[in-house]
Amino acid sequence: MARQLLQQCVVCQDWTLERICPKCDGAANAAAPLKWSPEDQRANIRRKMYNVESPEWTAALPELESLEEMRLQILEEE
Ligand SMILES: [Zn+2]
């Protein structure tokens, strides 16, 4: 199910709410891109959900290997 209700037929350009055009049986795609905002409207909720102020969250973040370890790995592969 498409999140956007209004669809436009790719064949006859007619508007519809169905995924298949009722006039010509052509495929109908979303009439416009989904609304998108660069601001994360739910950031506060997300931060609470993941409890980002806790030390456990910080400790759970992935870490890159040290540069020295990466250099050693490259030398081993050669
Ligand atoms: Zn059509």
N, CA, C, O and the ligand as a Tripos MOL2 file, in Angstrom:
@<TRIPOS>MOLECULE
protein
  313   311    79     0     0
PROTEIN
NO_CHARGES

@<TRIPOS>ATOM
      1 N           0.8490   -1.2010    0.0000 N.3       1 MET1
      2 CA          0.0000    0.0000    0.0000 C.3       1 MET1
      3 C           0.8740    1.2370    0.0000 C.2       1 MET1
      4 O           1.7290    1.4260    0.8660 O.2       1 MET1
      5 N           0.6360    2.0630   -0.9880 N.am      2 ALA2
      6 CA          1.4110    3.3060   -1.0710 C.3       2 ALA2
      7 C           0.9980    4.2410    0.0580 C.2       2 ALA2
      8 O          -0.1670    4.2850    0.4540 O.2       2 ALA2
      9 N           1.9640    4.9800    0.5620 N.am      3 ARG3
     10 CA          1.6460    5.8990    1.6500 C.3       3 ARG3
     11 C           0.9030    7.1160    1.1340 C.2       3 ARG3
     12 O           0.1110    7.7310    1.8490 O.2       3 ARG3
     13 N           1.1720    7.4550   -0.1230 N.am      4 GLN4
     14 CA          0.4730    8.5960   -0.6980 C.3       4 GLN4
     15 C          -0.7560    8.0990   -1.4360 C.2       4 GLN4
     16 O          -0.6630    7.1680   -2.2350 O.2       4 GLN4
     17 N          -1.9120    8.7110   -1.1780 N.am      5 LEU5
     18 CA         -3.1570    8.2200   -1.7480 C.3       5 LEU5
     19 C          -3.3060    8.5960   -3.2140 C.2       5 LEU5
     20 O          -3.6720    7.7590   -4.0400 O.2       5 LEU5
     21 N          -3.0240    9.8490   -3.5380 N.am      6 LEU6
     22 CA         -3.2780   10.3120   -4.9060 C.3       6 LEU6
     23 C          -2.2470    9.7350   -5.8710 C.2       6 LEU6
     24 O          -1.0430    9.9280   -5.7020 O.2       6 LEU6
     25 N          -2.7360    9.0280   -6.8800 N.am      7 GLN7
     26 CA         -1.8740    8.3980   -7.8770 C.3       7 GLN7
     27 C          -2.1770    9.0020   -9.2330 C.2       7 GLN7
     28 O          -3.2720    9.5040   -9.4860 O.2       7 GLN7
     29 N          -1.1620    8.9400  -10.1110 N.am      8 GLN8
     30 CA         -1.3740    9.4120  -11.4780 C.3       8 GLN8
     31 C          -0.9670    8.3170  -12.4440 C.2       8 GLN8
     32 O           0.0960    7.7100  -12.3090 O.2       8 GLN8
     33 N          -1.8340    8.0730  -13.4250 N.am      9 CYS9
     34 CA         -1.5810    7.0280  -14.4070 C.3       9 CYS9
     35 C          -0.3760    7.4140  -15.2750 C.2       9 CYS9
     36 O          -0.2750    8.5510  -15.7370 O.2       9 CYS9
     37 N           0.5420    6.4490  -15.4930 N.am     10 VAL10
     38 CA          1.7190    6.7560  -16.3080 C.3      10 VAL10
     39 C           1.3650    6.7340  -17.8030 C.2      10 VAL10
     40 O           2.1300    7.2400  -18.6250 O.2      10 VAL10
     41 N           0.2230    6.1570  -18.1540 N.am     11 VAL11
     42 CA         -0.1700    6.0560  -19.5670 C.3      11 VAL11
     43 C          -1.0210    7.2530  -19.9740 C.2      11 VAL11
     44 O          -0.6530    7.9880  -20.8900 O.2      11 VAL11
     45 N          -2.1800    7.4630  -19.2890 N.am     12 CYS12
     46 CA         -3.1090    8.5040  -19.7320 C.3      12 CYS12
     47 C          -3.0640    9.7410  -18.8280 C.2      12 CYS12
     48 O          -3.8220   10.6870  -19.0400 O.2      12 CYS12
     49 N          -2.1820    9.7390  -17.8210 N.am     13 GLN13
     50 CA         -2.0060   10.8950  -16.9240 C.3      13 GLN13
     51 C          -3.2390   11.2240  -16.0900 C.2      13 GLN13
     52 O          -3.3140   12.2990  -15.4950 O.2      13 GLN13
     53 N          -4.1970   10.3170  -16.0400 N.am     14 ASP14
     54 CA         -5.4030   10.5560  -15.2650 C.3      14 ASP14
     55 C          -5.0990   10.3620  -13.7710 C.2      14 ASP14
     56 O          -4.1820    9.6270  -13.4040 O.2      14 ASP14
     57 N          -5.8770   11.0270  -12.9270 N.am     15 TRP15
     58 CA         -5.6920   10.9250  -11.4780 C.3      15 TRP15
     59 C          -6.5890    9.8440  -10.9160 C.2      15 TRP15
     60 O          -7.7090    9.6460  -11.3870 O.2      15 TRP15
     61 N          -6.0990    9.1470   -9.9130 N.am     16 THR16
     62 CA         -6.8910    8.1000   -9.2900 C.3      16 THR16
     63 C          -6.3600    7.8450   -7.8860 C.2      16 THR16
     64 O          -5.2830    8.3150   -7.5210 O.2      16 THR16
     65 N          -7.1340    7.0910   -7.1040 N.am     17 LEU17
     66 CA         -6.6490    6.6590   -5.7930 C.3      17 LEU17
     67 C          -6.1700    5.2150   -5.8410 C.2      17 LEU17
     68 O          -5.6540    4.6930   -4.8520 O.2      17 LEU17
     69 N          -6.3410    4.5650   -7.0050 N.am     18 GLU18
     70 CA         -5.9500    3.1620   -7.1440 C.3      18 GLU18
     71 C          -4.5370    3.0700   -7.7010 C.2      18 GLU18
     72 O          -4.0190    4.0440   -8.2470 O.2      18 GLU18
     73 N          -3.9010    1.8870   -7.5650 N.am     19 ARG19
     74 CA         -2.5720    1.6770   -8.1320 C.3      19 ARG19
     75 C          -2.6610    1.3180   -9.6120 C.2      19 ARG19
     76 O          -1.6730    1.4100  -10.3390 O.2      19 ARG19
     77 N          -3.8540    0.9060  -10.0560 N.am     20 ILE20
     78 CA         -4.0650    0.5920  -11.4740 C.3      20 ILE20
     79 C          -5.1520    1.5160  -11.9900 C.2      20 ILE20
     80 O          -6.2190    1.6340  -11.3880 O.2      20 ILE20
     81 N          -4.8710    2.1720  -13.1150 N.am     21 CYS21
     82 CA         -5.7900    3.1740  -13.6460 C.3      21 CYS21
     83 C          -7.1410    2.5550  -14.0070 C.2      21 CYS21
     84 O          -7.1780    1.5780  -14.7550 O.2      21 CYS21
     85 N          -8.2470    3.0920  -13.5000 N.am     22 PRO22
     86 CA         -9.5690    2.5440  -13.8330 C.3      22 PRO22
     87 C          -9.9680    2.8270  -15.2760 C.2      22 PRO22
     88 O         -10.8590    2.1610  -15.8020 O.2      22 PRO22
     89 N          -9.3320    3.7980  -15.9320 N.am     23 LYS23
     90 CA         -9.6990    4.1310  -17.3130 C.3      23 LYS23
     91 C          -9.0020    3.2400  -18.3230 C.2      23 LYS23
     92 O          -9.6380    2.7160  -19.2370 O.2      23 LYS23
     93 N          -7.6660    3.0620  -18.1590 N.am     24 CYS24
     94 CA         -6.9070    2.3640  -19.1930 C.3      24 CYS24
     95 C          -6.1370    1.1600  -18.6620 C.2      24 CYS24
     96 O          -5.3860    0.5380  -19.4130 O.2      24 CYS24
     97 N          -6.3020    0.8180  -17.3920 N.am     25 ASP25
     98 CA         -5.6040   -0.3140  -16.7790 C.3      25 ASP25
     99 C          -4.0800   -0.1210  -16.7590 C.2      25 ASP25
    100 O          -3.3410   -1.0870  -16.5690 O.2      25 ASP25
    101 N          -3.6080    1.1120  -16.9520 N.am     26 GLY26
    102 CA         -2.1770    1.3750  -16.8580 C.3      26 GLY26
    103 C          -1.7530    1.4530  -15.3970 C.2      26 GLY26
    104 O          -2.5900    1.5370  -14.4990 O.2      26 GLY26
    105 N          -0.4500    1.4240  -15.1730 N.am     27 ALA27
    106 CA          0.0650    1.5380  -13.8140 C.3      27 ALA27
    107 C          -0.0520    2.9900  -13.3490 C.2      27 ALA27
    108 O           0.1850    3.9200  -14.1200 O.2      27 ALA27
    109 N          -0.4160    3.1690  -12.0970 N.am     28 ALA28
    110 CA         -0.5150    4.5150  -11.5350 C.3      28 ALA28
    111 C           0.4980    4.6520  -10.4070 C.2      28 ALA28
    112 O           0.5730    3.8130   -9.5090 O.2      28 ALA28
    113 N           1.2670    5.7190  -10.4720 N.am     29 ASN29
    114 CA          2.2930    5.9600   -9.4520 C.3      29 ASN29
    115 C           1.9110    7.1470   -8.5770 C.2      29 ASN29
    116 O           1.0140    7.9180   -8.9180 O.2      29 ASN29
    117 N           2.5970    7.2870   -7.4500 N.am     30 ALA30
    118 CA          2.3370    8.4090   -6.5460 C.3      30 ALA30
    119 C           2.4390    9.7150   -7.3340 C.2      30 ALA30
    120 O           3.3610    9.9020   -8.1270 O.2      30 ALA30
    121 N           1.4860   10.6080   -7.1070 N.am     31 ALA31
    122 CA          1.4070   11.8330   -7.8900 C.3      31 ALA31
    123 C           2.5200   12.8120   -7.5440 C.2      31 ALA31
    124 O           2.9130   13.6180   -8.3870 O.2      31 ALA31
    125 N           3.0310   12.7570   -6.3280 N.am     32 ALA32
    126 CA          4.0780   13.6740   -5.8990 C.3      32 ALA32
    127 C           4.9510   12.9370   -4.9020 C.2      32 ALA32
    128 O           4.4940   11.9870   -4.2670 O.2      32 ALA32
    129 N           6.2050   13.3590   -4.7520 N.am     33 PRO33
    130 CA          7.0410   12.7060   -3.7590 C.3      33 PRO33
    131 C           6.4630   12.8810   -2.3640 C.2      33 PRO33
    132 O           5.7330   13.8360   -2.0980 O.2      33 PRO33
    133 N           6.7980   11.9490   -1.4740 N.am     34 LEU34
    134 CA          6.3330   12.0540   -0.0960 C.3      34 LEU34
    135 C           6.8800   13.3200    0.5330 C.2      34 LEU34
    136 O           7.9790   13.7660    0.2030 O.2      34 LEU34
    137 N           6.1110   13.8920    1.4340 N.am     35 LYS35
    138 CA          6.5920   15.0660    2.1510 C.3      35 LYS35
    139 C           7.8190   14.6830    2.9660 C.2      35 LYS35
    140 O           7.8610   13.6330    3.6080 O.2      35 LYS35
    141 N           8.8120   15.5590    2.9250 N.am     36 TRP36
    142 CA         10.0460   15.2550    3.6280 C.3      36 TRP36
    143 C          10.5800   16.5380    4.2330 C.2      36 TRP36
    144 O          10.5830   17.5840    3.5830 O.2      36 TRP36
    145 N          11.0170   16.4620    5.4390 N.am     37 SER37
    146 CA         11.5600   17.6350    6.0950 C.3      37 SER37
    147 C          12.9650   17.3300    6.5840 C.2      37 SER37
    148 O          13.1960   16.2760    7.1750 O.2      37 SER37
    149 N          13.9160   18.2420    6.3460 N.am     38 PRO38
    150 CA         15.2760   17.9900    6.8460 C.3      38 PRO38
    151 C          15.3280   18.0030    8.3720 C.2      38 PRO38
    152 O          16.2630   17.4630    8.9640 O.2      38 PRO38
    153 N          14.3490   18.6050    9.0000 N.am     39 GLU39
    154 CA         14.3360   18.5830   10.4620 C.3      39 GLU39
    155 C          13.6780   17.3020   10.9360 C.2      39 GLU39
    156 O          12.6000   16.9410   10.4660 O.2      39 GLU39
    157 N          14.3140   16.6280   11.8480 N.am     40 ASP40
    158 CA         13.7860   15.3860   12.3910 C.3      40 ASP40
    159 C          12.7160   15.7210   13.4270 C.2      40 ASP40
    160 O          13.0190   16.0800   14.5640 O.2      40 ASP40
    161 N          11.4440   15.5940   13.0020 N.am     41 GLN41
    162 CA         10.3430   16.0060   13.8830 C.3      41 GLN41
    163 C          10.2350   15.1520   15.1310 C.2      41 GLN41
    164 O           9.7000   15.6030   16.1430 O.2      41 GLN41
    165 N          10.7370   13.9230   15.0760 N.am     42 ARG42
    166 CA         10.5760   13.0140   16.2090 C.3      42 ARG42
    167 C          11.8990   12.7930   16.9400 C.2      42 ARG42
    168 O          12.0540   11.8030   17.6550 O.2      42 ARG42
    169 N          12.8450   13.7040   16.7670 N.am     43 ALA43
    170 CA         14.1680   13.5050   17.3740 C.3      43 ALA43
    171 C          14.0720   13.3690   18.8950 C.2      43 ALA43
    172 O          14.7520   12.5330   19.4900 O.2      43 ALA43
    173 N          13.2330   14.1860   19.5160 N.am     44 ASN44
    174 CA         13.1250   14.1040   20.9800 C.3      44 ASN44
    175 C          12.6270   12.7410   21.4340 C.2      44 ASN44
    176 O          13.1480   12.1540   22.3820 O.2      44 ASN44
    177 N          11.6060   12.2480   20.7350 N.am     45 ILE45
    178 CA         11.0510   10.9380   21.0790 C.3      45 ILE45
    179 C          12.1070    9.8620   20.8690 C.2      45 ILE45
    180 O          12.2650    8.9560   21.6860 O.2      45 ILE45
    181 N          12.8410    9.9820   19.7340 N.am     46 ARG46
    182 CA         13.8550    8.9800   19.4240 C.3      46 ARG46
    183 C          14.9630    8.9760   20.4830 C.2      46 ARG46
    184 O          15.4170    7.9150   20.9110 O.2      46 ARG46
    185 N          15.3900   10.1680   20.8990 N.am     47 ARG47
    186 CA         16.4480   10.2310   21.9160 C.3      47 ARG47
    187 C          15.9930    9.5950   23.2170 C.2      47 ARG47
    188 O          16.7620    8.8940   23.8750 O.2      47 ARG47
    189 N          14.7260    9.8440   23.5930 N.am     48 LYS48
    190 CA         14.2020    9.2310   24.8240 C.3      48 LYS48
    191 C          14.1370    7.7200   24.6770 C.2      48 LYS48
    192 O          14.4790    6.9720   25.5920 O.2      48 LYS48
    193 N          13.6800    7.2840   23.4820 N.am     49 MET49
    194 CA         13.5140    5.8500   23.2580 C.3      49 MET49
    195 C          14.8490    5.1320   23.4030 C.2      49 MET49
    196 O          14.9060    4.0530   23.9930 O.2      49 MET49
    197 N          15.9270    5.7140   22.8720 N.am     50 TYR50
    198 CA         17.2350    5.0580   22.9450 C.3      50 TYR50
    199 C          18.0120    5.4660   24.1860 C.2      50 TYR50
    200 O          19.1220    4.9810   24.4050 O.2      50 TYR50
    201 N          17.4410    6.3570   25.0070 N.am     51 ASN51
    202 CA         18.0650    6.7860   26.2550 C.3      51 ASN51
    203 C          19.5100    7.2270   26.0200 C.2      51 ASN51
    204 O          20.4370    6.7040   26.6390 O.2      51 ASN51
    205 N          19.6880    8.1940   25.1200 N.am     52 VAL52
    206 CA         21.0230    8.5540   24.6520 C.3      52 VAL52
    207 C          21.8790    9.2660   25.6940 C.2      52 VAL52
    208 O          23.0750    9.4620   25.4750 O.2      52 VAL52
    209 N          21.2920    9.6560   26.8180 N.am     53 GLU53
    210 CA         22.1130   10.3250   27.8310 C.3      53 GLU53
    211 C          22.7390    9.3320   28.7950 C.2      53 GLU53
    212 O          23.5350    9.7140   29.6530 O.2      53 GLU53
    213 N          22.3880    8.0660   28.6590 N.am     54 SER54
    214 CA         22.9370    7.0730   29.5740 C.3      54 SER54
    215 C          24.3300    6.6650   29.1290 C.2      54 SER54
    216 O          24.6080    6.6480   27.9300 O.2      54 SER54
    217 N          25.2090    6.3370   30.0600 N.am     55 PRO55
    218 CA         26.5610    5.8680   29.6860 C.3      55 PRO55
    219 C          26.5070    4.5450   28.9250 C.2      55 PRO55
    220 O          27.4010    4.2570   28.1290 O.2      55 PRO55
    221 N          25.4640    3.7320   29.1580 N.am     56 GLU56
    222 CA         25.3490    2.4530   28.4460 C.3      56 GLU56
    223 C          25.2090    2.6950   26.9420 C.2      56 GLU56
    224 O          25.7850    1.9700   26.1310 O.2      56 GLU56
    225 N          24.4360    3.7240   26.5790 N.am     57 TRP57
    226 CA         24.2490    4.0130   25.1550 C.3      57 TRP57
    227 C          25.5780    4.3950   24.5130 C.2      57 TRP57
    228 O          25.9160    3.9250   23.4260 O.2      57 TRP57
    229 N          26.3270    5.2580   25.2040 N.am     58 THR58
    230 CA         27.6340    5.6820   24.6860 C.3      58 THR58
    231 C          28.5590    4.4760   24.5210 C.2      58 THR58
    232 O          29.2830    4.3630   23.5320 O.2      58 THR58
    233 N          28.5210    3.5860   25.5010 N.am     59 ALA59
    234 CA         29.4010    2.4250   25.4400 C.3      59 ALA59
    235 C          28.9930    1.4780   24.3180 C.2      59 ALA59
    236 O          29.8230    0.7310   23.8000 O.2      59 ALA59
    237 N          27.7240    1.5090   23.9440 N.am     60 ALA60
    238 CA         27.2340    0.5790   22.9260 C.3      60 ALA60
    239 C          27.5410    1.0460   21.5130 C.2      60 ALA60
    240 O          27.3420    0.2880   20.5640 O.2      60 ALA60
    241 N          28.0270    2.2870   21.3450 N.am     61 LEU61
    242 CA         28.3290    2.7910   20.0090 C.3      61 LEU61
    243 C          29.4990    2.0240   19.4090 C.2      61 LEU61
    244 O          30.4470    1.6850   20.1180 O.2      61 LEU61
    245 N          29.4420    1.7470   18.1080 N.am     62 PRO62
    246 CA         30.5520    1.0430   17.4730 C.3      62 PRO62
    247 C          31.7900    1.9330   17.3980 C.2      62 PRO62
    248 O          31.6910    3.1580   17.3340 O.2      62 PRO62
    249 N          32.9430    1.2950   17.4070 N.am     63 GLU63
    250 CA         34.1890    2.0570   17.3850 C.3      63 GLU63
    251 C          35.0660    1.5690   16.2410 C.2      63 GLU63
    252 O          35.1000    0.3750   15.9410 O.2      63 GLU63
    253 N          35.7620    2.4800   15.6160 N.am     64 LEU64
    254 CA         36.7400    2.0750   14.6090 C.3      64 LEU64
    255 C          37.9650    1.5000   15.3060 C.2      64 LEU64
    256 O          38.2820    1.8630   16.4390 O.2      64 LEU64
    257 N          38.6410    0.6010   14.6140 N.am     65 GLU65
    258 CA         39.9030    0.1200   15.1490 C.3      65 GLU65
    259 C          40.8970    1.2740   15.1220 C.2      65 GLU65
    260 O          40.7160    2.2390   14.3790 O.2      65 GLU65
    261 N          41.9290    1.1740   15.9200 N.am     66 SER66
    262 CA         42.9200    2.2380   15.9190 C.3      66 SER66
    263 C          43.6710    2.2210   14.6010 C.2      66 SER66
    264 O          43.7250    1.1890   13.9310 O.2      66 SER66
    265 N          44.2490    3.3510   14.2210 N.am     67 LEU67
    266 CA         45.0000    3.4400   12.9630 C.3      67 LEU67
    267 C          46.1050    2.3980   12.9140 C.2      67 LEU67
    268 O          46.3660    1.7910   11.8760 O.2      67 LEU67
    269 N          46.7490    2.2050   14.0630 N.am     68 GLU68
    270 CA         47.8540    1.2480   14.1180 C.3      68 GLU68
    271 C          47.3650   -0.1660   13.7730 C.2      68 GLU68
    272 O          48.0240   -0.9020   13.0380 O.2      68 GLU68
    273 N          46.1870   -0.5330   14.3240 N.am     69 GLU69
    274 CA         45.6320   -1.8560   14.0400 C.3      69 GLU69
    275 C          45.2970   -1.9940   12.5540 C.2      69 GLU69
    276 O          45.5410   -3.0390   11.9500 O.2      69 GLU69
    277 N          44.7280   -0.9190   11.9660 N.am     70 MET70
    278 CA         44.3790   -0.9790   10.5490 C.3      70 MET70
    279 C          45.6230   -1.1190    9.6870 C.2      70 MET70
    280 O          45.6200   -1.8580    8.7020 O.2      70 MET70
    281 N          46.6990   -0.4050   10.0560 N.am     71 ARG71
    282 CA         47.9460   -0.5050    9.2780 C.3      71 ARG71
    283 C          48.4970   -1.9280    9.3420 C.2      71 ARG71
    284 O          48.9490   -2.4750    8.3360 O.2      71 ARG71
    285 N          48.4530   -2.5180   10.5350 N.am     72 LEU72
    286 CA         48.9560   -3.8780   10.6910 C.3      72 LEU72
    287 C          48.1550   -4.8500    9.8330 C.2      72 LEU72
    288 O          48.7200   -5.7590    9.2230 O.2      72 LEU72
    289 N          46.8090   -4.6530    9.7860 N.am     73 GLN73
    290 CA         45.9790   -5.5520    8.9840 C.3      73 GLN73
    291 C          46.3520   -5.4530    7.5200 C.2      73 GLN73
    292 O          46.4440   -6.4690    6.8300 O.2      73 GLN73
    293 N          46.5670   -4.2380    7.0390 N.am     74 ILE74
    294 CA         46.9250   -4.0600    5.6300 C.3      74 ILE74
    295 C          48.2680   -4.7270    5.3430 C.2      74 ILE74
    296 O          48.4370   -5.3600    4.3010 O.2      74 ILE74
    297 N          49.2070   -4.5890    6.2470 N.am     75 LEU75
    298 CA         50.5270   -5.2120    6.0590 C.3      75 LEU75
    299 C          50.4020   -6.7380    6.0350 C.2      75 LEU75
    300 O          51.1070   -7.4140    5.2860 O.2      75 LEU75
    301 N          49.4870   -7.2760    6.8720 N.am     76 GLU76
    302 CA         49.3130   -8.7350    6.8840 C.3      76 GLU76
    303 C          48.7140   -9.2440    5.5960 C.2      76 GLU76
    304 O          49.0250  -10.3500    5.1540 O.2      76 GLU76
    305 N          47.8410   -8.4300    4.9790 N.am     77 GLU77
    306 CA         47.1810   -8.8750    3.7640 C.3      77 GLU77
    307 C          48.1470   -8.8880    2.5680 C.2      77 GLU77
    308 O          47.9470   -9.6430    1.6170 O.2      77 GLU77
    309 N          49.1610   -8.0780    2.6150 N.am     78 GLU78
    310 CA         50.0750   -8.0130    1.4730 C.3      78 GLU78
    311 C          51.0130   -9.2230    1.4140 C.2      78 GLU78
    312 O          51.8430   -9.3170    0.5110 O.2      78 GLU78
    313 ZN         -4.7470    5.5240  -17.3690 Zn       79 ZN79
@<TRIPOS>BOND
     1     1     2 1
     2     2     3 1
     3     3     4 2
     4     3     5 am
     5     5     6 1
     6     6     7 1
     7     7     8 2
     8     7     9 am
     9     9    10 1
    10    10    11 1
    11    11    12 2
    12    11    13 am
    13    13    14 1
    14    14    15 1
    15    15    16 2
    16    15    17 am
    17    17    18 1
    18    18    19 1
    19    19    20 2
    20    19    21 am
    21    21    22 1
    22    22    23 1
    23    23    24 2
    24    23    25 am
    25    25    26 1
    26    26    27 1
    27    27    28 2
    28    27    29 am
    29    29    30 1
    30    30    31 1
    31    31    32 2
    32    31    33 am
    33    33    34 1
    34    34    35 1
    35    35    36 2
    36    35    37 am
    37    37    38 1
    38    38    39 1
    39    39    40 2
    40    39    41 am
    41    41    42 1
    42    42    43 1
    43    43    44 2
    44    43    45 am
    45    45    46 1
    46    46    47 1
    47    47    48 2
    48    47    49 am
    49    49    50 1
    50    50    51 1
    51    51    52 2
    52    51    53 am
    53    53    54 1
    54    54    55 1
    55    55    56 2
    56    55    57 am
    57    57    58 1
    58    58    59 1
    59    59    60 2
    60    59    61 am
    61    61    62 1
    62    62    63 1
    63    63    64 2
    64    63    65 am
    65    65    66 1
    66    66    67 1
    67    67    68 2
    68    67    69 am
    69    69    70 1
    70    70    71 1
    71    71    72 2
    72    71    73 am
    73    73    74 1
    74    74    75 1
    75    75    76 2
    76    75    77 am
    77    77    78 1
    78    78    79 1
    79    79    80 2
    80    79    81 am
    81    81    82 1
    82    82    83 1
    83    83    84 2
    84    83    85 am
    85    85    86 1
    86    86    87 1
    87    87    88 2
    88    87    89 am
    89    89    90 1
    90    90    91 1
    91    91    92 2
    92    91    93 am
    93    93    94 1
    94    94    95 1
    95    95    96 2
    96    95    97 am
    97    97    98 1
    98    98    99 1
    99    99   100 2
   100    99   101 am
   101   101   102 1
   102   102   103 1
   103   103   104 2
   104   103   105 am
   105   105   106 1
   106   106   107 1
   107   107   108 2
   108   107   109 am
   109   109   110 1
   110   110   111 1
   111   111   112 2
   112   111   113 am
   113   113   114 1
   114   114   115 1
   115   115   116 2
   116   115   117 am
   117   117   118 1
   118   118   119 1
   119   119   120 2
   120   119   121 am
   121   121   122 1
   122   122   123 1
   123   123   124 2
   124   123   125 am
   125   125   126 1
   126   126   127 1
   127   127   128 2
   128   127   129 am
   129   129   130 1
   130   130   131 1
   131   131   132 2
   132   131   133 am
   133   133   134 1
   134   134   135 1
   135   135   136 2
   136   135   137 am
   137   137   138 1
   138   138   139 1
   139   139   140 2
   140   139   141 am
   141   141   142 1
   142   142   143 1
   143   143   144 2
   144   143   145 am
   145   145   146 1
   146   146   147 1
   147   147   148 2
   148   147   149 am
   149   149   150 1
   150   150   151 1
   151   151   152 2
   152   151   153 am
   153   153   154 1
   154   154   155 1
   155   155   156 2
   156   155   157 am
   157   157   158 1
   158   158   159 1
   159   159   160 2
   160   159   161 am
   161   161   162 1
   162   162   163 1
   163   163   164 2
   164   163   165 am
   165   165   166 1
   166   166   167 1
   167   167   168 2
   168   167   169 am
   169   169   170 1
   170   170   171 1
   171   171   172 2
   172   171   173 am
   173   173   174 1
   174   174   175 1
   175   175   176 2
   176   175   177 am
   177   177   178 1
   178   178   179 1
   179   179   180 2
   180   179   181 am
   181   181   182 1
   182   182   183 1
   183   183   184 2
   184   183   185 am
   185   185   186 1
   186   186   187 1
   187   187   188 2
   188   187   189 am
   189   189   190 1
   190   190   191 1
   191   191   192 2
   192   191   193 am
   193   193   194 1
   194   194   195 1
   195   195   196 2
   196   195   197 am
   197   197   198 1
   198   198   199 1
   199   199   200 2
   200   199   201 am
   201   201   202 1
   202   202   203 1
   203   203   204 2
   204   203   205 am
   205   205   206 1
   206   206   207 1
   207   207   208 2
   208   207   209 am
   209   209   210 1
   210   210   211 1
   211   211   212 2
   212   211   213 am
   213   213   214 1
   214   214   215 1
   215   215   216 2
   216   215   217 am
   217   217   218 1
   218   218   219 1
   219   219   220 2
   220   219   221 am
   221   221   222 1
   222   222   223 1
   223   223   224 2
   224   223   225 am
   225   225   226 1
   226   226   227 1
   227   227   228 2
   228   227   229 am
   229   229   230 1
   230   230   231 1
   231   231   232 2
   232   231   233 am
   233   233   234 1
   234   234   235 1
   235   235   236 2
   236   235   237 am
   237   237   238 1
   238   238   239 1
   239   239   240 2
   240   239   241 am
   241   241   242 1
   242   242   243 1
   243   243   244 2
   244   243   245 am
   245   245   246 1
   246   246   247 1
   247   247   248 2
   248   247   249 am
   249   249   250 1
   250   250   251 1
   251   251   252 2
   252   251   253 am
   253   253   254 1
   254   254   255 1
   255   255   256 2
   256   255   257 am
   257   257   258 1
   258   258   259 1
   259   259   260 2
   260   259   261 am
   261   261   262 1
   262   262   263 1
   263   263   264 2
   264   263   265 am
   265   265   266 1
   266   266   267 1
   267   267   268 2
   268   267   269 am
   269   269   270 1
   270   270   271 1
   271   271   272 2
   272   271   273 am
   273   273   274 1
   274   274   275 1
   275   275   276 2
   276   275   277 am
   277   277   278 1
   278   278   279 1
   279   279   280 2
   280   279   281 am
   281   281   282 1
   282   282   283 1
   283   283   284 2
   284   283   285 am
   285   285   286 1
   286   286   287 1
   287   287   288 2
   288   287   289 am
   289   289   290 1
   290   290   291 1
   291   291   292 2
   292   291   293 am
   293   293   294 1
   294   294   295 1
   295   295   296 2
   296   295   297 am
   297   297   298 1
   298   298   299 1
   299   299   300 2
   300   299   301 am
   301   301   302 1
   302   302   303 1
   303   303   304 2
   304   303   305 am
   305   305   306 1
   306   306   307 1
   307   307   308 2
   308   307   309 am
   309   309   310 1
   310   310   311 1
   311   311   312 2
@<TRIPOS>SUBSTRUCTURE
     1 MET1         2 RESIDUE 1 A MET
     2 ALA2         6 RESIDUE 1 A ALA
     3 ARG3        10 RESIDUE 1 A ARG
     4 GLN4        14 RESIDUE 1 A GLN
     5 LEU5        18 RESIDUE 1 A LEU
     6 LEU6        22 RESIDUE 1 A LEU
     7 GLN7        26 RESIDUE 1 A GLN
     8 GLN8        30 RESIDUE 1 A GLN
     9 CYS9        34 RESIDUE 1 A CYS
    10 VAL10       38 RESIDUE 1 A VAL
    11 VAL11       42 RESIDUE 1 A VAL
    12 CYS12       46 RESIDUE 1 A CYS
    13 GLN13       50 RESIDUE 1 A GLN
    14 ASP14       54 RESIDUE 1 A ASP
    15 TRP15       58 RESIDUE 1 A TRP
    16 THR16       62 RESIDUE 1 A THR
    17 LEU17       66 RESIDUE 1 A LEU
    18 GLU18       70 RESIDUE 1 A GLU
    19 ARG19       74 RESIDUE 1 A ARG
    20 ILE20       78 RESIDUE 1 A ILE
    21 CYS21       82 RESIDUE 1 A CYS
    22 PRO22       86 RESIDUE 1 A PRO
    23 LYS23       90 RESIDUE 1 A LYS
    24 CYS24       94 RESIDUE 1 A CYS
    25 ASP25       98 RESIDUE 1 A ASP
    26 GLY26      102 RESIDUE 1 A GLY
    27 ALA27      106 RESIDUE 1 A ALA
    28 ALA28      110 RESIDUE 1 A ALA
    29 ASN29      114 RESIDUE 1 A ASN
    30 ALA30      118 RESIDUE 1 A ALA
    31 ALA31      122 RESIDUE 1 A ALA
    32 ALA32      126 RESIDUE 1 A ALA
    33 PRO33      130 RESIDUE 1 A PRO
    34 LEU34      134 RESIDUE 1 A LEU
    35 LYS35      138 RESIDUE 1 A LYS
    36 TRP36      142 RESIDUE 1 A TRP
    37 SER37      146 RESIDUE 1 A SER
    38 PRO38      150 RESIDUE 1 A PRO
    39 GLU39      154 RESIDUE 1 A GLU
    40 ASP40      158 RESIDUE 1 A ASP
    41 GLN41      162 RESIDUE 1 A GLN
    42 ARG42      166 RESIDUE 1 A ARG
    43 ALA43      170 RESIDUE 1 A ALA
    44 ASN44      174 RESIDUE 1 A ASN
    45 ILE45      178 RESIDUE 1 A ILE
    46 ARG46      182 RESIDUE 1 A ARG
    47 ARG47      186 RESIDUE 1 A ARG
    48 LYS48      190 RESIDUE 1 A LYS
    49 MET49      194 RESIDUE 1 A MET
    50 TYR50      198 RESIDUE 1 A TYR
    51 ASN51      202 RESIDUE 1 A ASN
    52 VAL52      206 RESIDUE 1 A VAL
    53 GLU53      210 RESIDUE 1 A GLU
    54 SER54      214 RESIDUE 1 A SER
    55 PRO55      218 RESIDUE 1 A PRO
    56 GLU56      222 RESIDUE 1 A GLU
    57 TRP57      226 RESIDUE 1 A TRP
    58 THR58      230 RESIDUE 1 A THR
    59 ALA59      234 RESIDUE 1 A ALA
    60 ALA60      238 RESIDUE 1 A ALA
    61 LEU61      242 RESIDUE 1 A LEU
    62 PRO62      246 RESIDUE 1 A PRO
    63 GLU63      250 RESIDUE 1 A GLU
    64 LEU64      254 RESIDUE 1 A LEU
    65 GLU65      258 RESIDUE 1 A GLU
    66 SER66      262 RESIDUE 1 A SER
    67 LEU67      266 RESIDUE 1 A LEU
    68 GLU68      270 RESIDUE 1 A GLU
    69 GLU69      274 RESIDUE 1 A GLU
    70 MET70      278 RESIDUE 1 A MET
    71 ARG71      282 RESIDUE 1 A ARG
    72 LEU72      286 RESIDUE 1 A LEU
    73 GLN73      290 RESIDUE 1 A GLN
    74 ILE74      294 RESIDUE 1 A ILE
    75 LEU75      298 RESIDUE 1 A LEU
    76 GLU76      302 RESIDUE 1 A GLU
    77 GLU77      306 RESIDUE 1 A GLU
    78 GLU78      310 RESIDUE 1 A GLU
    79 ZN79       313 GROUP 0 **** ****
